[in-house]
Amino acid sequence: MDTAPLKSFAASARTELIREVSARITAVLAQGSPERVEQPGAVTALERAIVAGGGGDKGKAHVADKVAYTWFNRIIALRFMDANGYTGIGVVSPAADQVGQPEVLAAAKRGQIDGDVVRGADVARIAGLLNGTRRPRPGVDAQAEAYALLLADYCRYWNRAMPFMFEREGDYTELLIPANLLAEDSALSRSVKVLTEDVCQDVEVIGWLYQFYISERKDEVFAGFKKNKKAGADEIPAATQLFTPHWIVRYLVENSLGRLWMLNHPQSRLVDQMDYYIAPVDDETDFLTITTPEELKVIDPACGSGHMLTYAFDLLYAIYEEEGYTPSQIPSLILTNNLFGTEIDQRAGALAAFALTMKAAAKRKLFLKNPVEPNVCVLDPISFSADELNYLVTKDGDRHAEEAFWNQFAEADTFGSLIRPNPALAVRLAQHLTTLDDDGDLFRADALIRAQRVIGQATYLTREYAVVVANPPYMGSKQMNALLSQFMKDEYPDVKQDLYGAFVVCGIELADRRGLLAIVIGDTWMSIKSF
């Protein structure tokens, strides 16, 4: 794959989208703006997000960066789906063999609007904007406003199948759709030119775009390191995420997942498609027994945009097929039983889940009609107040241990998969939650929802997996902020010098005692006397 056009596109798209989203923030927050009248709830959510991001210009910049990234993900996702015929009509792409405006807009100009996708009120608004009976917002082109409505409705429609990628109704990101998407040189228009149908035959393109999009931010973070700045939750994703070349992915997955299957099924023809597989020289007898494909549980504890998982999908599909499973059932079985990923970057996690969904859709065209959501868990920061803890703790348990359990993910966007939940306590407290009643109290109801999320995140990190595969984050102790540095000293004292060492330990702990770990490691161990 020629990645040069992808790199140029992603870098310029980031700059453009941040600029356009920033302009929309200014317009939406202006006193008396149409959005304040028509969508007050979404505007309030936007204002809260700005405050949470630091307030003032800092908060606006934080939101602009986040939302620009979100719309980049959605644009490339929709273009990938258009190119593969999953959308039914070009949402960001012109009709086949044509150039110009997105097919969905061209159809709307002819009066063809899909009522199953576009909500009733928007049908009239779009028609009015396009036939001149409705005036657009001040300073906005009527066609651009009509397309923004169409795009928002199609994103809501695809939220049903892919909630990790597309927003629900009322999401403030709808307010911030860039106003220039129909321009000839917009990020949307260029996505169609760069992401050709041939390029979109390989879901690997999603990972490359992700790496190139964050490359400028990565350069900023590394420049900060030279000035002795430290990495925290905002910097770690850009500083540590690197798209793994496909041959390395194949080597790792084939010699872990593939190897475990071959040890259990030595007559399997899976070996014929594993070019990087190295057969064991000596007979091995101490390995995890795998009877059925469903038992092959694989996790990438730093999954990024999902490159390891998507190739694991390919091998698993071949395994299921060889075992005689019905082809139409295999994609759902794989996503339900076999593949798991954890990640601290919400947007990377969304791309990983999207890539796996596209893998499944490529094998079964009707998959998107009845999809299975991939097991990709973005580890969110979750914490509880003293009153909430009083409500959640058991009467006869170790209060200190239980409070620590409930608040263990408070810094999850920094510590990620390195957090070590207590498995027995996770089971006990999950059962305890089933006995609690919020008694109609909204605050208790919210606490219960967050508590369930803690249990969900802990479950990912307490399972035993047949295979753990990863290209972990690399960051030396000199780049860690005080919080992460102390965590490493407390939890991983023997490997505190670099994050990758902690992920090796984490991988060993996640793997079944006789399972396999395939992981890329740095070369720092060669020069550390205490290693």
Phi, psi and omega per residue, in radians:
M1 nan 2.234 3.085
D2 -1.372 1.932 -3.029
T3 -1.625 -0.131 -3.093
A4 -1.034 -0.820 3.103
P5 -1.094 -0.609 3.125
L6 -1.130 -0.725 -3.130
K7 -1.110 -0.803 -3.141
S8 -1.107 -0.748 -3.120
F9 -1.125 -0.857 -3.055
A10 -1.110 -0.733 -3.119
A11 -1.135 -0.796 -3.126
S12 -1.242 -0.583 3.122
A13 -1.122 -0.670 3.134
R14 -1.072 -0.839 3.139
T15 -1.049 -0.812 -3.116
E16 -1.124 -0.793 -3.071
L17 -1.189 -0.652 3.086
I18 -1.108 -0.733 3.123
R19 -1.103 -0.804 -3.088
E20 -1.216 -0.690 3.114
V21 -1.178 -0.671 3.097
S22 -1.062 -0.703 3.109
A23 -1.129 -0.666 3.116
R24 -1.184 -0.642 3.095
I25 -1.041 -0.788 3.129
T26 -1.072 -0.763 -3.118
A27 -1.171 -0.754 -3.094
V28 -1.165 -0.660 -3.074
L29 -1.465 -0.092 3.122
A30 -1.092 2.502 3.114
Q31 -1.058 2.319 3.115
G32 1.348 0.236 3.137
S33 -1.133 2.638 3.108
P34 -1.001 -0.585 -3.112
E35 -1.151 -0.622 3.112
R36 -1.106 -0.542 -3.137
V37 -1.436 -0.788 -3.009
E38 -1.496 -0.546 -3.085
Q39 -2.369 1.069 -3.078
P40 -1.060 -0.605 3.136
G41 -1.115 -0.760 3.133
A42 -1.175 -0.647 3.106
V43 -1.131 -0.725 3.095
T44 -1.073 -0.722 3.105
A45 -1.093 -0.673 3.100
L46 -1.116 -0.793 3.141
E47 -1.077 -0.668 3.102
R48 -1.163 -0.686 3.126
A49 -1.112 -0.644 3.117
I50 -1.151 -0.746 3.092
V51 -1.086 -0.788 -3.140
A52 -1.095 -0.495 3.140
G53 -1.466 0.069 3.101
G54 2.112 -0.161 3.112
G55 1.304 2.827 3.088
G56 1.016 -2.583 -3.120
D57 -1.115 -0.609 3.131
K58 -1.102 -0.781 3.138
G59 -1.139 -0.698 3.117
K60 -1.128 -0.702 3.122
A61 -1.135 -0.685 3.122
H62 -1.084 -0.809 -3.139
V63 -1.162 -0.717 3.135
A64 -1.048 -0.752 3.129
D65 -1.121 -0.777 -3.119
K66 -1.137 -0.803 -3.075
V67 -1.270 -0.633 3.071
A68 -1.033 -0.757 3.109
Y69 -1.082 -0.740 -3.141
T70 -1.071 -0.788 -3.138
W71 -1.250 -0.525 3.024
F72 -1.067 -0.843 3.123
N73 -1.004 -0.773 -3.091
R74 -1.192 -0.695 3.139
I75 -1.099 -0.825 -3.112
I76 -1.229 -0.564 3.100
A77 -1.148 -0.799 -3.140
L78 -1.159 -0.665 3.095
R79 -1.124 -0.727 3.106
F80 -1.072 -0.741 3.137
M81 -1.197 -0.718 3.057
D82 -0.983 -0.859 -3.046
A83 -1.102 -0.461 -3.129
N84 -1.754 0.115 3.052
G85 1.328 0.345 -3.100
Y86 -1.465 -0.394 -3.047
T87 -1.527 -0.282 -3.128
G88 1.448 -0.602 3.083
I89 -2.528 2.562 -3.107
G90 -1.159 1.922 -3.136
V91 -1.397 -0.677 3.054
V92 -2.035 -0.125 -3.040
S93 -1.917 2.597 3.018
P94 -1.226 2.931 3.099
A95 -1.035 2.756 -3.106
A96 -0.934 2.381 3.102
D97 1.119 0.355 3.086
Q98 -2.192 2.906 3.057
V99 -2.199 2.875 3.093
G100 1.984 -2.473 -3.003
Q101 -1.256 2.730 3.075
P102 -0.965 2.498 -3.085
E103 -1.014 -0.619 -3.097
V104 -1.138 -0.585 3.100
L105 -1.301 -0.745 3.109
A106 -1.035 -0.682 3.117
A107 -1.174 -0.707 3.136
A108 -1.114 -0.592 3.104
K109 -1.175 -0.385 3.072
R110 -1.625 0.093 3.133
G111 1.514 0.200 -3.110
Q112 -1.780 1.748 3.140
I113 -2.198 2.202 -3.091
D114 -1.287 1.903 -3.115
G115 -1.192 -0.311 3.088
D116 -1.347 -0.302 -3.124
V117 -1.856 -0.857 -3.069
V118 -1.546 2.195 -3.096
R119 -1.201 2.713 -2.994
G120 -0.912 -0.840 -3.107
A121 -1.079 -0.622 -3.113
D122 -1.271 -0.511 3.118
V123 -1.011 -0.819 -3.134
A124 -1.183 -0.697 3.136
R125 -1.111 -0.791 -3.128
I126 -1.116 -0.802 3.133
A127 -1.059 -0.736 3.133
G128 -1.117 -0.727 3.118
L129 -1.115 -0.661 -3.061
L130 -1.440 -0.422 3.109
N131 -1.768 0.065 3.043
G132 1.498 0.084 -3.137
T133 -1.557 -0.121 3.106
R134 -2.227 2.304 -3.121
R135 -1.464 2.399 3.108
P136 -1.306 3.001 3.060
R137 -1.069 2.657 3.129
P138 -0.954 2.282 3.083
G139 1.379 0.122 -3.104
V140 -2.067 2.372 3.096
D141 -1.231 2.454 -3.084
A142 -1.039 -0.744 -3.137
Q143 -1.166 -0.654 3.125
A144 -1.124 -0.706 3.121
E145 -1.197 -0.683 3.103
A146 -1.102 -0.728 -3.137
Y147 -1.185 -0.650 3.099
A148 -1.052 -0.691 3.090
L149 -1.136 -0.763 3.114
L150 -1.079 -0.797 -3.108
L151 -1.082 -0.764 3.124
A152 -1.076 -0.731 -3.135
D153 -1.157 -0.702 3.113
Y154 -1.190 -0.589 3.063
C155 -1.136 -0.721 3.095
R156 -1.101 -0.696 3.136
Y157 -1.068 -0.780 -3.114
W158 -1.356 -0.183 3.024
N159 -1.035 -0.524 -3.127
R160 -1.090 -0.679 -3.116
A161 -1.594 -0.556 -3.060
M162 -2.404 1.250 -3.112
P163 -1.113 -0.359 3.129
F164 -1.274 -0.317 -3.081
M165 -1.937 -0.624 -3.031
F166 -2.057 2.507 -2.969
E167 -1.382 2.768 2.992
R168 -1.489 2.959 3.127
E169 -1.087 2.392 3.104
G170 1.609 -0.063 3.106
D171 -1.140 2.337 -3.061
Y172 -1.186 -0.245 3.093
T173 -1.111 -0.416 3.076
E174 -1.081 -0.604 -3.123
L175 -1.172 -0.389 -2.964
L176 -1.901 0.396 3.053
I177 -1.065 2.192 -3.129
P178 -0.925 2.441 -3.048
A179 -1.413 -0.210 -3.004
N180 -1.815 0.308 -2.998
L181 -1.056 -0.457 -3.128
L182 -1.514 -0.073 3.121
A183 -1.133 2.632 -3.056
E184 -1.087 -0.551 -3.093
D185 -1.899 0.371 -3.130
S186 -1.254 2.888 3.102
A187 -1.030 -0.662 3.126
L188 -1.126 -0.825 -3.128
S189 -1.100 -0.717 -3.128
R190 -1.238 -0.485 3.108
S191 -1.071 -0.631 -3.136
V192 -1.182 -0.676 -3.114
K193 -1.268 -0.669 -3.071
V194 -1.435 -0.749 -3.129
L195 -1.569 1.304 3.137
T196 -1.188 2.926 3.125
E197 -1.063 -0.633 3.111
D198 -1.134 -0.784 -3.139
V199 -1.082 -0.657 -3.082
C200 -1.374 0.107 3.012
Q201 -1.384 -0.229 -3.116
D202 -2.109 2.004 -3.094
V203 -1.176 -0.176 3.061
E204 -0.997 -0.442 -3.130
V205 -1.029 -0.531 3.139
I206 -1.092 -0.752 3.134
G207 -1.144 -0.724 3.116
W208 -1.103 -0.759 3.130
L209 -1.082 -0.674 3.115
Y210 -1.059 -0.849 -3.116
Q211 -1.100 -0.741 -3.108
F212 -1.212 -0.575 3.132
Y213 -1.130 -0.689 -3.084
I214 -1.557 0.004 -3.030
S215 -1.079 -0.689 3.130
E216 -1.136 -0.739 3.099
R217 -1.112 -0.655 3.106
K218 -1.095 -0.732 3.098
D219 -1.074 -0.679 3.123
E220 -1.107 -0.737 -3.120
V221 -1.154 -0.755 -3.129
F222 -1.207 -0.540 3.030
A223 -1.125 -0.644 3.086
G224 -1.135 -0.646 3.103
F225 -1.033 -0.651 3.139
K226 -1.161 -0.353 3.101
K227 -1.734 0.271 3.094
N228 1.236 0.372 3.043
K229 -1.379 2.689 -3.090
K230 -1.909 2.756 -3.106
A231 -1.666 2.260 3.022
G232 -2.062 -2.785 -3.061
A233 -1.019 -0.633 -3.110
D234 -1.289 -0.451 -3.049
E235 -1.697 -0.508 -3.012
I236 -0.979 -0.804 -3.127
P237 -1.015 -0.828 -3.108
A238 -1.178 -0.613 -3.068
A239 -1.317 -0.471 -2.960
T240 -1.987 -0.242 -3.052
Q241 -1.529 2.269 -3.118
L242 -2.463 2.260 -3.137
F243 -1.233 2.189 -3.061
T244 -1.446 2.197 3.101
P245 -0.955 2.571 -2.983
H246 -1.086 -0.618 -3.099
W247 -1.181 -0.567 3.093
I248 -1.228 -0.726 3.074
V249 -1.001 -0.835 -3.113
R250 -1.092 -0.750 -3.137
Y251 -1.044 -0.824 -3.096
L252 -1.159 -0.835 -3.061
V253 -1.233 -0.712 -3.125
E254 -1.165 -0.579 -3.107
N255 -1.642 0.232 3.014
S256 -2.224 -1.271 3.086
L257 -1.056 -0.884 3.133
G258 -1.084 -0.733 -3.114
R259 -1.109 -0.767 -3.111
L260 -1.105 -0.684 3.105
W261 -1.176 -0.722 -3.133
M262 -1.167 -0.604 3.092
L263 -1.120 -0.641 -3.138
N264 -1.479 -0.445 -3.097
H265 -2.354 1.259 -3.037
P266 -1.048 -0.320 3.132
Q267 -1.590 0.030 -3.082
S268 -1.108 2.507 3.091
R269 -1.520 0.094 3.099
L270 -0.979 -0.570 -3.098
V271 -1.015 -0.470 -3.093
D272 -1.145 -0.408 -3.122
Q273 -1.860 0.166 -3.129
M274 -1.896 1.532 -3.067
D275 -1.192 -0.394 -3.089
Y276 -1.820 0.147 -3.121
Y277 -1.305 2.358 3.084
I278 -1.991 1.884 -3.110
A279 -1.177 2.463 3.129
P280 -1.091 2.444 -3.131
V281 -1.300 -0.742 -3.134
D282 -1.796 2.736 3.091
D283 -1.159 2.338 3.088
E284 -1.878 2.367 -3.129
T285 -2.088 -0.407 -3.096
D286 -1.716 1.473 3.109
F287 -2.480 2.822 -3.101
L288 -1.177 2.247 3.135
T289 -1.344 2.182 3.114
I290 -2.124 1.995 -3.120
T291 -1.635 -0.761 -3.094
T292 -2.143 2.731 3.123
P293 -1.022 -0.564 -3.114
E294 -1.038 -0.380 -3.105
E295 -1.385 -0.188 -3.103
L296 -1.446 1.353 -3.137
K297 -1.514 2.172 -3.040
V298 -2.126 2.336 3.057
I299 -2.243 2.474 2.906
D300 -1.975 1.902 -3.051
P301 -1.374 0.032 3.035
A302 -2.543 1.165 -2.812
C303 -1.326 -0.259 3.137
G304 0.935 -2.290 -3.120
S305 -1.551 0.149 2.937
G306 1.619 0.365 -3.053
H307 -1.099 -0.741 3.123
M308 -1.096 -0.752 -3.059
L309 -1.201 -0.643 -3.122
T310 -1.200 -0.618 3.080
Y311 -1.284 -0.623 3.053
A312 -1.038 -0.621 3.074
F313 -1.002 -0.771 -3.111
D314 -1.055 -0.810 -3.138
L315 -1.156 -0.730 -3.136
L316 -1.101 -0.688 3.120
Y317 -1.051 -0.755 3.133
A318 -1.119 -0.654 3.133
I319 -1.146 -0.855 3.111
Y320 -1.047 -0.751 -3.120
E321 -1.079 -0.762 3.138
E322 -1.105 -0.534 -3.126
E323 -1.458 0.028 3.021
G324 1.537 0.299 3.114
Y325 -1.277 2.644 3.105
T326 -1.155 2.176 -3.076
P327 -0.919 -0.654 -3.103
S328 -1.184 -0.353 -3.122
Q329 -1.608 -0.348 -2.975
I330 -1.082 -0.830 -3.113
P331 -0.970 -0.776 3.139
S332 -1.166 -0.652 3.109
L333 -1.104 -0.725 -3.139
I334 -1.126 -0.824 -3.097
L335 -1.212 -0.492 3.130
T336 -1.383 -0.741 -2.931
N337 -1.867 -0.452 -2.855
N338 -1.929 -0.681 -2.942
L339 -1.883 2.301 -3.128
F340 -2.415 2.489 3.101
G341 -2.518 2.538 3.015
T342 -2.192 2.625 -3.006
E343 -2.783 2.648 3.096
I344 -1.740 -0.286 -3.115
D345 -1.709 1.992 -3.062
Q346 -1.031 -0.680 -3.079
R347 -1.267 -0.623 3.046
A348 -1.158 -0.734 3.101
G349 -1.059 -0.675 3.104
A350 -1.100 -0.720 3.133
L351 -1.171 -0.648 3.105
A352 -1.100 -0.805 3.126
A353 -1.118 -0.684 3.113
F354 -1.115 -0.778 -3.127
A355 -1.053 -0.720 3.117
L356 -1.182 -0.660 3.094
T357 -1.102 -0.704 3.112
M358 -1.185 -0.594 3.049
K359 -1.059 -0.773 -3.135
A360 -1.163 -0.733 -3.132
A361 -1.130 -0.585 3.132
A362 -1.159 -0.495 3.135
K363 -1.535 -0.455 -3.136
R364 -2.511 1.863 -3.030
K365 -1.020 -0.550 -3.113
L366 -1.487 0.076 -3.089
F367 -0.998 -0.698 -3.082
L368 -1.224 -0.241 3.063
K369 -1.325 -0.529 3.138
N370 -2.470 1.193 -2.970
P371 -1.341 2.818 2.970
V372 -1.995 2.197 -3.117
E373 -1.290 2.250 -3.139
P374 -1.051 2.625 3.116
N375 -1.447 1.143 3.064
V376 -1.940 2.047 -3.056
C377 -1.905 2.012 2.998
V378 -1.476 2.068 -3.056
L379 -1.370 1.766 -3.069
D380 -1.517 2.594 2.999
P381 -1.202 2.213 -3.138
I382 -2.413 2.271 3.105
S383 -2.518 2.905 -3.057
F384 -2.333 2.567 3.088
S385 -1.356 2.978 3.135
A386 -1.057 -0.735 3.130
D387 -1.126 -0.695 3.126
E388 -1.153 -0.672 3.101
L389 -1.140 -0.672 3.073
N390 -1.011 -0.625 3.136
Y391 -1.287 -0.618 -2.999
L392 -1.524 -0.513 -3.054
V393 -1.248 2.682 3.104
T394 -1.433 2.840 -3.102
K395 -1.345 -0.542 -3.026
D396 -1.974 0.179 -3.092
G397 -1.647 -3.122 3.071
D398 -1.401 1.791 -3.027
R399 -1.025 -0.757 -3.113
H400 -1.069 -0.778 -3.130
A401 -1.151 -0.690 -3.127
E402 -1.211 -0.727 3.093
E403 -1.088 -0.704 3.107
A404 -1.114 -0.675 3.127
F405 -1.091 -0.857 -3.076
W406 -1.132 -0.532 -3.097
N407 -1.767 0.166 -3.062
Q408 -1.136 -0.375 -3.123
F409 -1.718 0.255 -3.116
A410 -1.000 -0.570 -3.139
E411 -2.053 0.638 -3.064
A412 -1.102 -0.495 3.133
D413 -1.274 -0.120 3.033
T414 -1.860 -0.804 -3.038
F415 -1.519 -0.509 3.085
G416 0.954 -2.359 -3.051
S417 -1.224 -0.105 3.117
L418 -1.338 -0.175 3.054
I419 -1.146 2.431 -3.049
R420 -2.059 1.489 3.121
P421 -1.155 2.596 3.069
N422 -1.385 2.011 -3.057
P423 -1.047 -0.786 -3.106
A424 -1.137 -0.692 3.137
L425 -1.195 -0.615 3.106
A426 -1.061 -0.751 3.126
V427 -1.160 -0.783 -3.100
R428 -1.118 -0.784 -3.090
L429 -1.306 -0.505 3.039
A430 -1.089 -0.736 3.087
Q431 -1.144 -0.688 -3.141
H432 -1.072 -0.656 -3.130
L433 -1.044 -0.555 -3.120
T434 -1.200 -0.259 -3.127
T435 -1.667 -0.130 -3.077
L436 -1.563 2.536 3.111
D437 -2.228 2.330 -3.118
D438 -1.369 -0.145 3.106
D439 0.909 0.561 3.116
G440 1.354 0.107 -3.139
D441 -1.488 2.064 -3.086
L442 -1.088 -0.623 -3.117
F443 -1.217 -0.694 3.085
R444 -1.190 -0.653 3.116
A445 -1.059 -0.742 3.120
D446 -1.141 -0.710 3.120
A447 -1.085 -0.684 3.117
L448 -1.136 -0.684 3.111
I449 -1.084 -0.803 3.139
R450 -1.182 -0.596 3.104
A451 -1.132 -0.690 3.077
Q452 -1.098 -0.625 3.092
R453 -1.158 -0.657 3.072
V454 -1.054 -0.810 3.125
I455 -1.059 -0.731 3.137
G456 -1.078 -0.802 -3.141
Q457 -1.167 -0.696 3.126
A458 -1.122 -0.587 -3.131
T459 -1.070 -0.735 3.102
Y460 -1.026 -0.620 -3.017
L461 -1.673 0.058 3.114
T462 -2.096 -0.128 3.045
R463 -1.153 2.790 2.950
E464 -1.835 2.225 -3.055
Y465 -1.886 2.541 3.095
A466 -1.183 -0.619 -3.099
V467 -2.415 2.347 2.987
V468 -2.086 2.207 -3.102
V469 -2.369 2.365 -3.064
A470 -2.864 2.629 2.820
N471 -1.970 1.626 -2.918
P472 -1.284 2.908 3.067
P473 -1.208 2.549 3.096
Y474 -2.011 2.182 3.057
M475 -2.800 2.115 3.123
G476 -1.291 2.813 -3.085
S477 -1.067 -0.451 -3.133
K478 -1.175 -0.444 -3.128
Q479 -1.597 -0.186 -3.078
M480 -1.347 2.474 3.024
N481 -1.301 3.029 -3.033
A482 -1.058 -0.670 -3.117
L483 -1.104 -0.861 -3.128
L484 -1.195 -0.690 3.137
S485 -1.057 -0.768 3.141
Q486 -1.186 -0.669 3.096
F487 -1.042 -0.782 3.132
M488 -1.084 -0.720 3.131
K489 -1.140 -0.653 -3.105
D490 -1.346 -0.756 -2.999
E491 -1.686 -0.541 -3.075
Y492 -2.346 1.028 -3.028
P493 -1.065 -0.528 -3.087
D494 -1.345 -0.311 -3.097
V495 -2.276 0.544 -3.017
K496 -1.220 -0.196 -3.053
Q497 -1.230 -0.455 -3.070
D498 -2.667 2.512 -3.133
L499 -1.029 -0.636 -3.040
Y500 -1.093 -0.586 3.112
G501 -1.105 -0.705 3.102
A502 -1.137 -0.610 3.120
F503 -1.252 -0.483 3.023
V504 -1.115 -0.814 3.105
V505 -1.082 -0.782 3.108
C506 -1.004 -0.767 3.139
G507 -1.092 -0.715 3.116
I508 -1.091 -0.706 -3.122
E509 -1.232 -0.579 3.141
L510 -1.311 -0.494 -3.084
A511 -1.362 2.518 2.974
D512 -0.979 2.663 -3.070
R513 -0.936 -0.572 3.132
R514 -1.960 0.281 3.069
G515 -1.398 -3.009 -3.078
L516 -2.162 2.498 3.076
L517 -2.075 2.179 3.073
A518 -2.158 2.018 -2.992
I519 -2.579 2.478 3.049
V520 -1.417 2.312 3.090
I521 -2.126 2.645 3.103
G522 -1.338 3.133 -3.110
D523 -1.807 0.183 -3.097
T524 -1.117 -0.485 -3.127
W525 -1.051 -0.371 -3.112
M526 -1.253 -0.346 -3.092
S527 -2.092 0.135 3.113
I528 -1.765 1.981 -3.057
K529 -1.088 -0.532 -3.064
S530 -1.532 0.041 -3.066
F531 -1.124 nan nan
